[in-house]
Amino acid sequence: MNTKNDYAALTAEAARIKSEVSLLDYFFKLESIGLLRYDGKKGKEYFFGFDHQKTGSISIADQANVWYDHALGDGGDIIKAVQKFEGKNFVEAIKRLSNNTDIVADGYHAFFKKNGETEYDIEITKVHDKVQHPALLSYLQSRGLESKDIAGVGKEVHWSNNGNNFFAIGFPNSNNGYAVRSMVYKGNLNGGGISTFTIGGNPQSIKLFEGSMDFASYRHLFPDESYNAILLNGTGNLTKTLCEKINTKSIEKDIPVHLYFDNGRDGVGGKHATKKAIELIRAAIDKSAFYADKGLNDINDYLVSQQTQDYKIKR
């Protein structure tokens, strides 16, 4: 820094970031874009790990807002996390976190590096507006869904990665990429981000879903409803800024905000997101009871359970 005033301002901003920006949100965002997996809560700590690890080694102490990698003996606050996982220096990390519009930088190729070594090299080769591949239609069927449940929103996306070809159902996201799903693949192409769709001609609510299969399952169960749908594509995408935007839109349109988040993974990811949304969005209502009270993880589990029950009754 060039002056004492600059240094003092930087120090003050660093202190604000450490106290106000949620480290747990940051790690759930890293999970949502495929760098880490969430391994659950043990005691008062949340654990994350890389794909190559049998047991996640990174613990998050949410109340203290600090992390520690037990395998590497490294850790610290959220600024140190951005330095480590995004390859930035101290000043760059502070600048990245100052606005907190999106906790993880967007626009990376479907993720910058995996385990710090292997770089992804993804090229989207073709996109079909209608999903037609038999394997993808079979995948939908395995989830209790039909092609009409993703009509107008889901696409058939083909891509290559280091000479290998892949395809999946893709839902366009806010960063010109896709949240993709198939029988063998779940992740993001060309950066993570939320997906937004208007269903029907007269939206009566804003509905938040964790991902595409919950959204498609809701369309299957309630095909005549009209609403604005927001797919988080990972609870880490539920930033404070997004909540504020949803809150503003809800007030302007005078419509409620319905939350349909997961009940599983120790209940942490979904319940953390539900609590956060209710705190920041005035009209937010947890609508998960119809599946959570039955001990089910999400809307898709509910859909499949209903279909299985119907099949047993018919037999």
N, C-alpha and C positions, 0 to 999 in steps of 0.2 A: 504494500500500500504506500502511497506517496506522502500522506500526511497523517498526523495523529487523529484528526477528525475522521478520516477515512477508516482508519484502524478501529476507532471506537464504534463507528457505525456498523462495521462488519462484525465486530464482537457482539454488539447488541442484537443484530439480526440473527446471528448464530444461536444466541441464548433463546431468542423467541422461537426459532424453529425447533430447537430441542424440546421445548416445553409444550408447544402447540401442535406440531405435526405428528400424527400417529405413526409410530414405527410398525405396529401390527398391521395397519392398513397397507403400509409399504410392502411388507412381506406377503400379504395376501395378493397384492398386485403382481409381485414377482411370480407367485404361484399361477395367477390367471394367465400370464403370458408364457408360461412353460419353463421358466428357469428353475424353479423349485417345486417341490411337492409338500403338501401339508401333512404332518404325521400325527396331529392331535395334541391334546392338552394333558400335561402331567403336573399335578399339583397346581401351582399358580403360573406355570410357564407353558408357552406354546412352542411346538417343535416343527422345524422345517428341515428338508434335506434335498440333496441332489438325487437324480435317478439312479446313479451308480451305488448309492449308499443303501445298505439294508435297513439301517435305522437313521433317521434324520439327526444331524449333530448340532443344528443351529437352534438355540433356545431364545425365546423372546420373553422378557419380563415386562408385561404390558404396563403395569403401574409405574415402573421406573423408566419406561420408554428406552430400554437398552437391549442389545442382543449380544450373544456370545457363541462362537463356533467352537465347540468342544474338541473337534477333530484337529483344528488348526491352531487353537489357542489364540484366537483373534476375536475382536468384538468392539463394541462401542455404542455410540448414539446413531441417530438417523443420518447425520451428515457423514459419519464414517461408513455407514452402509451404502450410501450413494457413491462414495469414493470407491468402495470395493466392487460393487456389482455393476456400476456404470462406467468405471474407469476414469473418474474425474478427480481433479485436485480439490483442495479444501475450498478455495474461492469459487470454483466452478460448481461445486456441490451446493454451496449456499445460494448461488444465483439460480440454480435449478429448482430449489425448494422454496424460494422466496415467494413466488406467486401461488404455488401449490395448486395450479389449475389441473394438473394431472401428475400424480406422484412419480410415475415412471415415464421417461421420455418416450414419445411416440415416433413412428416412422422408421423404426429399426427393421431389418429383414428378419422376420419371424423368429427369431431372437438372436441378439447380437452374438453371443458366444454361449456354448453349453459347457458347464463345468470349467469355464475359463480357458478351454483349449480348442475344441472343435467348432469352427465357424460354419453356420448355416449358409447355404447358397441356393436360395429358392427362386424359381422362376415360374410364374403362373402362365400356363400354356394355352388354356382355353376355358371359357366360362359359358355354360348353357343356362338360359333362363328357366328351363324346365328340367327337373331331375328325372332322368330316364334310365340310367344304368341299372340293370337288374340287381346288382349287389347292393346298391344304395336303396332301392325300393324294398329289398329284402331286409335291410337294416331298419328302415322305418317300420316295417311290419313287425319286426322283433321287439320294437318299442311300443307296439299297440297303436301305431299311427298309419295314416294313409297319405298319399301324395297331396290330396286336397288340403291337408293340415299345414302344409308349408307353401301352398300355391301363392305366387305373387311376392314371396319374401325369401324363400330358399332357392339357391342355385346349385347347379352341378359344376364343381370347380376341379380342374385338373392342373397339376403342377409337377415340376421336376426338382429334385434336390440331389446334387452331386451325382448326376447321371441316372438316378432312380426316379421312376414315374409313380405318381400317386393321384388319387381322386377322392372327393368327399362331398358331402352336402355343405355348402357354404352360406353364411348369412353376412351380408355386407356390414362393416362396422364404420365407426366415425373417423377412422384413420385410413380410409381407402384400402382396407384389407378385408379379411374374412375370418369369422369364427367358424371353424370347420369341424364336422363330425362324420364318422363312419364306424363300421364295425371294429376297425383296428386303429383309428386315429382320432385324437381330440386335441385341438390346439388353435393357434392363430397363424394366419399367413399375412406377411407384410405389416406386422404391428398389431397390437391389441387395441381394444376400444369397445365402447358400447354399440349396440345396434338399436335403431329406433324404427318403428312401423306404425302406421295408422290403420287400424282394422275397422272396417265399416265406415259409413258416411256421417255418423253423428256420435262422436266419442263422448261417453258419459263418465269416464274415469281415466286415470293414468295408472297403468299396471306395470309393476316392476318384477321381472323374473331373473333368476340367476343365469339361465342359459337357454339355448334354443329348444331343447327337448321339453323343458317345462312349458315354454311358450307354445310350442306346437301341440302339446298335450292339452293345454287350456283351450286352444282353438277347437280341438276335437271334442272336448266335453261341452263347450259353450259356443257353438258355431254362429249363433245369431247376435252375439254381443258386439258392441262397437266401443272402441277404446284406443287410447294411445299406448302402445307397448314399448317398454324399454327393457332390452336384454343386457344385463351387466356383463355377461361373458366372463364372470369372475367377480367375486365380491370386492376385490381390491379396486375395482373401477368405481365403486360408490364413494367418490371423493366429496369433500365438503362443498366444493364448487358445484358439482353436479346436483347435490341435494338442494342447494340454494336456487339453482335454475328450475328444478322441478317444483320447488315450493312457490316460486314466482308464477310459473305457468298454472299451477293448481289454483292459486288465488285469482289470477286473471280470468280463468275459464270457470271458476267456481265449481270445480269437480274434485272428488276425493282421489287419494293416491293409495292404491292397494298393493300390498307387499306379499309376494309368494316365494319366500326364500327357503333354502334347504333346512331340514330338521336333523340331518345326520352329521357325520364327521365330528362326533362328540357334541353336535349342535353348535359348535363354536362359530364357524364361518358365517352361516345363515343367521344365527341369533345375534352375532355381533353387528351384522349389516342391518338387521331389523331394528335393533336398539338405536343405532346411529341414525337411521332414516326417521324414526319416530321423534328423535330429539331435534332434528333439523328441518323436518317437513311438517308443517302445522296440520295438514289434513291426512297424514299417513296413518293407515290402519293395517295391522297384521291380519292377513286373511288366510293364514296357513292352517287353521284349525281343522279343516275338513280332511286333511291328510295327516297332519302332525298328531292330532288326538287319537288317530288309529295306529300310531307308532311307525308311520311311513315317512320316508326321507323327503319326498318331493311329489309334485303333481304327476309326474310320469309313473312313479310307483303306484300312486292311487289309481291312475287310468288302467294300468296292467292288472292290478288287483281286482278292479271292478269287472274287467273283461274275463278274467279267470273265474271269478265268482259266477258270472252269467253263464259261462261255458259249463260249469259244474251243475248249475240249476237246469239248464237245457238238457243235459244228459240224463 
